[in-house]
Amino acid sequence: MSSNRHILTAVAWPYTNGPRHIGHVSGFGVPSDVFSRFQRMSGNHVLMVSGTDEHGTPIQVLADQEGVTARELADHYNRIIAEDLVALGLSYDLFTRTTTGNHYDVVQRLFTTLYENGYVFARTTKGAISPSTGRTLPDRYIEGVCPICAYDGARGDQCDNCGNQLDPIDLISPRSKINGETPEFVDSEHFMLDLPAFAGVLGEWLKGKEGDWRPNVLKFSLNLLDDLQPRAVTRDLDWGVPIPLDGWSDNPGKRLYVWFDAVIGYLSASIEWAERTGDPEAWRRWWQQGDAPDSFYFMGKDNIVFHSVIWPAILLGVSGKGDRAGEPGPLGVLDVPTEVVSSEFLTMEGRKFSSSRRVVIYVRDFLERYSADALRYYIMAAGPETQDTDFTWAEFVRRNNDELVAAWGNLVNRSISMAAKNLGAIPEAGELTDEDRRVLDASRTAFDTVGARLERSQFKAGLQEAMRTVAEANKYISEQAPWALKKTDPERMATVLHVALQLVHDANTLLTPFLPESANKVYAMLGGEGTWTGMPRLDTGHDHIGGSAEKVDYPVITGDYAGDAARWESIPIVPGTPLNRPEPLFAKLDPSIVDEELARLEGGAE
């Protein structure tokens, strides 16, 4: 694994139609943060960006229901989501929003380039409207029977059962998800992205990912190329990015489609981050081949098509690389993703997450009762990395008590407590035995083993290997029994405790990407000074929001991570460093909370 690379971590944009639940963050949030923290510790230059996705008819519909404007609704949930992601410890370099003037400008530049290169064209299509309101119905708000696989519950844009792109007019027995009425389809002129013009170059690119991408992602993406159709990039609505063409820009009822502007957010957020640093061109180091960057996109499996087909097509089109060639736009040639890292779905106690049915636990509610690291650990140890998995309260309690408390927490507590009580500081090591050397060598080797897993986004396997070193360290201490050596052989006791503390330090380093909050606590107990691993904070952005004429403040997530002491290697502990008496890392959970949480879930679902 090489260091000094430029790595873009592009994290899916949560939609501002409500707070995010633990199923959401198991797909886009925690995996991307584990990956970013590992890459920073490995000496790479990471740019982790995202923000809230705030345009589209669903926002308008919900705003109408709540008696507020679309902008007010977006403002409300933008702050809630940002606060929750900070509480979860997600180390964004910039988490912003899609309603900034900067985002509007970047989106319009890319649209214009696609149009000038011939990859966007006008076409009259049938658009769905609500007969009772006259308002456009977004494709995702129409469902019916899939014309391809006969699945009842296909959306107007895509069937989750067979994975095919759809047009709502092709659905059998279409109905509005808002009120159940049958939509009307009327003629409307819109701009289309010519996806078929990219089928050849996308196919070559995707086939070159064999063995690098998760098989489920690659197979799904390649299958999509068999029937690519032009896709609308505009919609009949008034909440979104204006169309930057004469005769269209001042039309209050036509806007760019929310899916089109949201994927461009990865680029606009990178540009906004560069502006905030005082080096407006700095974003190019993560987006253009001159600096050989790598880019990794994290999301749930329902977003694969946008990241493995549509967004690459946009990037190729603005770079002049589709069937029609063309000239690169004002931002230059832009790189397609290195990898699309998609997780499967998380269910809850055997049921699909549903905010409307209240089968849900929001991140904020979870963190009011349990620690962020406990949730992060569960997601990485038992989450939907490569297959759908089920969150159960019983399994959450078991893993917290048996693995975090009894294994890792116990190792930290007894090692540091014994050394602090008897010696006060990290002791010198005397002559090492074969067993001392063996366990220390195994601990050092774990950095290569775990690191190889994390480099490939195999987080569950990486965490298992890290916890294996915890188990080995606990076994070593039990067998060496330093407490029995205090009177009989104090020098040997000091050596055993030195080895034990080195094992704790190594294990803490291995677990840092997964458990950053507790990693900082362990570092302080071992006498560390300064910042071990940086934590995110809420800061303030200042821009034109929602098309406003005045600049307004808005929350952003950022952080200072460059000065972190954490490095992906075994760092020798320093004898004589004063130790701080440990406090419990994790709270042991009473098994009775399972019944309490299940009762709360059943009460909410009524």
Backbone hydrogen bonds, N-H to C=O, Kabsch-Sander energy under -0.5 kcal/mol:
donor,donor_aa,acceptor,acceptor_aa,energy
4,N,43,G,-1.1
7,I,5,R,-0.6
7,I,45,H,-2.9
8,L,6,H,-0.5
8,L,294,D,-3.2
9,T,7,I,-0.6
9,T,47,L,-2.4
10,A,8,L,-0.8
10,A,296,F,-2.8
11,V,9,T,-0.7
11,V,49,V,-2.2
12,A,298,F,-2.4
16,T,53,D,-2.2
17,N,15,Y,-1.2
22,I,361,I,-1.9
24,H,21,H,-0.7
25,V,21,H,-1.6
26,S,22,I,-1.2
27,G,23,G,-0.6
27,G,24,H,-1.5
28,F,24,H,-2.0
30,V,25,V,-2.3
33,D,29,G,-1.6
34,V,30,V,-2.6
35,F,31,P,-2.2
36,S,32,S,-2.2
37,R,33,D,-2.8
38,F,34,V,-2.1
39,Q,35,F,-2.3
40,R,36,S,-2.4
41,M,37,R,-2.4
42,S,38,F,-1.5
43,G,40,R,-1.7
44,N,39,Q,-2.3
45,H,5,R,-3.5
46,V,44,N,-0.9
47,L,7,I,-2.5
49,V,9,T,-2.1
49,V,47,L,-0.6
50,S,94,L,-1.7
52,T,96,T,-2.0
53,D,14,P,-2.6
54,E,52,T,-0.6
56,G,239,W,-1.6
59,I,56,G,-0.7
60,Q,56,G,-1.3
61,V,57,T,-3.0
62,L,58,P,-2.2
63,A,59,I,-2.6
64,D,60,Q,-2.4
65,Q,61,V,-2.0
66,E,62,L,-1.9
67,G,63,A,-0.8
67,G,64,D,-0.8
68,V,63,A,-2.3
73,L,69,T,-2.3
74,A,70,A,-2.4
75,D,71,R,-2.7
76,H,72,E,-2.2
77,Y,73,L,-2.3
78,N,74,A,-2.3
79,R,75,D,-1.7
80,I,76,H,-1.6
81,I,77,Y,-2.7
82,A,78,N,-2.2
83,E,79,R,-2.6
84,D,80,I,-2.2
85,L,81,I,-2.3
86,V,82,A,-1.9
87,A,83,E,-2.1
88,L,84,D,-1.4
89,G,86,V,-1.6
90,L,85,L,-2.1
91,S,89,G,-0.5
92,Y,90,L,-1.9
93,D,48,M,-2.4
94,L,48,M,-1.7
95,F,557,I,-1.8
96,T,50,S,-2.6
96,T,94,L,-0.5
98,T,52,T,-1.9
100,T,97,R,-0.7
101,G,544,H,-0.9
104,Y,100,T,-2.2
105,D,101,G,-2.2
106,V,102,N,-2.2
107,V,103,H,-2.7
108,Q,104,Y,-2.4
109,R,105,D,-2.0
110,L,106,V,-2.2
111,F,107,V,-2.5
112,T,108,Q,-2.4
113,T,109,R,-2.2
114,L,110,L,-2.4
115,Y,111,F,-2.4
116,E,112,T,-2.7
117,N,113,T,-2.1
118,G,115,Y,-1.1
119,Y,114,L,-2.6
120,V,114,L,-0.9
121,F,192,M,-1.8
123,R,190,H,-2.9
125,T,123,R,-0.6
125,T,188,S,-3.1
127,G,125,T,-0.7
127,G,186,V,-3.5
129,I,184,E,-2.7
130,S,135,R,-2.6
134,G,130,S,-3.1
137,L,128,A,-2.4
141,Y,138,P,-1.9
142,I,139,D,-1.6
143,E,175,R,-2.4
144,G,154,A,-1.9
145,V,172,I,-3.0
146,C,151,Y,-2.6
150,A,146,C,-1.6
153,G,144,G,-2.5
153,G,151,Y,-0.9
154,A,144,G,-1.8
154,A,151,Y,-0.9
155,R,158,Q,-1.8
156,G,139,D,-1.7
156,G,142,I,-1.6
159,C,164,N,-2.1
160,D,158,Q,-0.6
163,G,159,C,-2.3
166,L,157,D,-1.9
170,D,167,D,-2.2
171,L,167,D,-0.5
171,L,168,P,-1.1
172,I,145,V,-2.6
175,R,143,E,-2.1
176,S,181,E,-2.7
177,K,141,Y,-3.2
180,G,176,S,-1.9
184,E,129,I,-2.2
186,V,127,G,-2.7
186,V,184,E,-0.5
188,S,125,T,-2.3
190,H,123,R,-2.9
192,M,121,F,-3.3
193,L,231,R,-3.4
194,D,119,Y,-2.9
194,D,192,M,-0.6
195,L,193,L,-2.1
197,A,194,D,-1.3
198,F,195,L,-2.3
199,A,196,P,-1.2
202,L,198,F,-2.8
203,G,199,A,-2.2
204,E,200,G,-2.1
205,W,201,V,-2.1
206,L,202,L,-2.9
207,K,203,G,-2.4
208,G,204,E,-1.1
209,K,206,L,-2.0
210,E,207,K,-1.2
212,D,209,K,-2.4
213,W,209,K,-1.9
217,V,214,R,-0.7
218,L,214,R,-2.1
219,K,215,P,-2.6
220,F,216,N,-1.7
221,S,217,V,-2.2
222,L,218,L,-2.7
223,N,219,K,-2.0
224,L,220,F,-1.2
225,L,221,S,-0.7
225,L,222,L,-0.9
226,D,223,N,-1.1
227,D,224,L,-1.0
228,L,225,L,-0.8
231,R,193,L,-2.0
233,V,191,F,-3.2
234,T,191,F,-0.7
235,R,255,R,-2.9
237,L,235,R,-1.3
237,L,253,G,-0.6
240,G,238,D,-0.6
245,L,243,I,-1.9
248,W,245,L,-2.3
249,S,245,L,-2.3
251,N,248,W,-1.7
254,K,251,N,-1.3
255,R,235,R,-2.3
256,L,241,V,-2.9
257,Y,233,V,-2.7
260,F,257,Y,-0.6
261,D,257,Y,-1.9
262,A,258,V,-2.3
263,V,259,W,-1.5
264,I,260,F,-0.9
265,G,262,A,-1.4
266,Y,263,V,-1.1
267,L,264,I,-0.8
268,S,264,I,-2.3
269,A,265,G,-2.9
270,S,266,Y,-1.3
271,I,267,L,-2.2
272,E,268,S,-2.5
273,W,269,A,-2.7
274,A,270,S,-2.1
275,E,271,I,-2.1
276,R,272,E,-2.2
277,T,273,W,-1.4
278,G,274,A,-0.6
278,G,275,E,-1.0
279,D,274,A,-1.6
282,A,279,D,-2.5
284,R,281,E,-1.5
285,R,282,A,-1.5
286,W,283,W,-2.0
287,W,284,R,-1.3
288,Q,284,R,-1.8
291,D,288,Q,-1.9
292,A,289,Q,-2.2
294,D,6,H,-2.7
296,F,8,L,-3.1
297,Y,339,E,-2.4
298,F,10,A,-2.5
299,M,341,V,-1.7
301,K,343,S,-1.5
303,N,300,G,-2.0
304,I,301,K,-1.2
307,H,303,N,-1.1
307,H,304,I,-1.0
308,S,304,I,-2.7
309,V,305,V,-1.2
310,I,305,V,-2.2
311,W,306,F,-2.4
313,A,309,V,-1.9
314,I,310,I,-2.2
315,L,311,W,-2.5
316,L,312,P,-2.7
317,G,313,A,-2.6
318,V,314,I,-2.5
319,S,315,L,-0.8
320,G,317,G,-1.2
321,K,316,L,-2.7
322,G,325,A,-0.6
323,D,197,A,-2.1
325,A,322,G,-1.8
329,G,318,V,-2.1
332,G,329,G,-2.0
335,D,287,W,-2.3
338,T,295,S,-1.8
339,E,295,S,-1.8
341,V,297,Y,-3.4
341,V,339,E,-0.7
342,S,340,V,-0.9
343,S,299,M,-2.3
344,E,384,P,-3.1
347,T,345,F,-0.5
347,T,389,T,-2.7
348,M,351,R,-3.4
349,E,391,F,-3.2
351,R,348,M,-1.5
353,F,346,L,-0.5
354,S,359,V,-2.2
358,R,354,S,-0.6
358,R,355,S,-0.6
359,V,354,S,-2.2
360,V,358,R,-1.2
363,V,20,R,-2.5
366,F,362,Y,-2.5
367,L,363,V,-2.6
368,E,364,R,-1.0
369,R,365,D,-0.6
369,R,366,F,-1.4
370,Y,366,F,-2.2
375,L,371,S,-1.6
376,R,372,A,-2.7
377,Y,373,D,-2.7
378,Y,374,A,-2.0
379,I,375,L,-2.5
380,M,376,R,-2.3
381,A,377,Y,-2.6
382,A,378,Y,-3.1
383,G,379,I,-1.3
385,E,383,G,-1.6
389,T,345,F,-1.8
391,F,347,T,-3.1
392,T,390,D,-0.5
396,F,392,T,-2.0
397,V,393,W,-2.5
398,R,394,A,-2.3
399,R,395,E,-2.6
400,N,396,F,-2.2
401,N,397,V,-2.7
402,D,398,R,-3.2
403,E,399,R,-1.7
404,L,399,R,-1.8
405,V,400,N,-2.4
406,A,401,N,-2.1
408,W,403,E,-2.2
409,G,404,L,-3.2
410,N,405,V,-1.2
411,L,407,A,-1.9
412,V,408,W,-2.2
413,N,409,G,-2.5
414,R,410,N,-2.6
415,S,411,L,-1.8
416,I,412,V,-2.2
417,S,413,N,-2.3
418,M,414,R,-1.6
419,A,415,S,-1.9
420,A,416,I,-3.1
421,K,417,S,-2.7
422,N,418,M,-2.0
423,L,419,A,-2.6
424,G,419,A,-1.7
426,I,577,T,-2.2
437,R,433,T,-2.3
438,R,434,D,-2.4
439,V,435,E,-2.3
440,L,436,D,-2.1
441,D,437,R,-2.8
442,A,438,R,-2.4
443,S,439,V,-1.8
444,R,440,L,-2.2
445,T,441,D,-2.5
446,A,442,A,-1.3
447,F,444,R,-1.2
448,D,444,R,-0.5
448,D,445,T,-0.9
449,T,445,T,-1.7
450,V,446,A,-3.2
451,G,447,F,-1.8
452,A,448,D,-2.1
453,R,449,T,-1.2
454,L,450,V,-2.4
455,E,451,G,-2.5
456,R,452,A,-0.9
456,R,453,R,-0.5
457,S,454,L,-1.7
458,Q,453,R,-2.9
459,F,457,S,-1.1
462,G,458,Q,-2.0
463,L,459,F,-2.6
464,Q,460,K,-2.2
465,E,461,A,-2.0
466,A,462,G,-2.1
467,M,463,L,-2.6
468,R,464,Q,-1.4
469,T,465,E,-1.3
470,V,466,A,-1.2
471,A,467,M,-2.1
472,E,468,R,-2.2
473,A,469,T,-2.2
474,N,470,V,-2.4
475,K,471,A,-2.2
476,Y,472,E,-2.3
477,I,473,A,-2.3
478,S,474,N,-2.2
479,E,475,K,-2.3
480,Q,476,Y,-2.6
481,A,477,I,-2.2
484,A,481,A,-1.7
485,L,482,P,-1.5
489,D,485,L,-2.3
493,M,489,D,-2.1
494,A,490,P,-2.1
495,T,491,E,-2.0
496,V,492,R,-2.7
497,L,493,M,-2.5
498,H,494,A,-2.2
499,V,495,T,-2.5
500,A,496,V,-2.7
501,L,497,L,-2.6
502,Q,498,H,-2.1
503,L,499,V,-2.3
504,V,500,A,-2.2
505,H,501,L,-2.5
506,D,502,Q,-2.6
507,A,503,L,-2.7
508,N,504,V,-2.6
509,T,505,H,-1.9
510,L,506,D,-2.4
511,L,507,A,-2.0
512,T,508,N,-0.8
512,T,509,T,-0.7
514,F,511,L,-0.6
515,L,511,L,-3.1
519,A,515,L,-2.0
520,N,516,P,-1.8
521,K,517,E,-1.2
522,V,518,S,-2.4
523,Y,519,A,-2.3
524,A,520,N,-1.8
525,M,521,K,-2.2
526,L,522,V,-2.0
527,G,524,A,-1.7
528,G,523,Y,-2.7
532,W,530,G,-0.5
537,R,558,T,-2.8
539,D,556,V,-3.6
541,G,554,Y,-3.7
543,D,552,V,-2.2
545,I,543,D,-0.7
545,I,550,E,-0.6
546,G,99,T,-2.3
547,G,99,T,-0.5
548,S,545,I,-1.4
552,V,543,D,-3.3
554,Y,541,G,-1.5
556,V,539,D,-1.8
557,I,95,F,-1.6
558,T,537,R,-2.3
561,Y,559,G,-0.7
564,D,561,Y,-1.4
565,A,531,T,-2.2
566,A,532,W,-2.5
568,W,41,M,-2.5
569,E,567,R,-2.3
571,I,569,E,-0.8
576,G,426,I,-3.3
577,T,574,V,-1.8
579,L,424,G,-2.1
580,N,525,M,-2.5
593,I,590,D,-2.5
594,V,591,P,-1.6
596,E,592,S,-1.7
597,E,593,I,-3.1
598,L,594,V,-2.4
599,A,595,D,-2.2
600,R,596,E,-2.1
601,L,597,E,-2.4
602,E,598,L,-2.6
603,G,599,A,-2.4
604,G,600,R,-2.1
605,A,601,L,-1.8
606,E,602,E,-0.5
606,E,603,G,-0.6
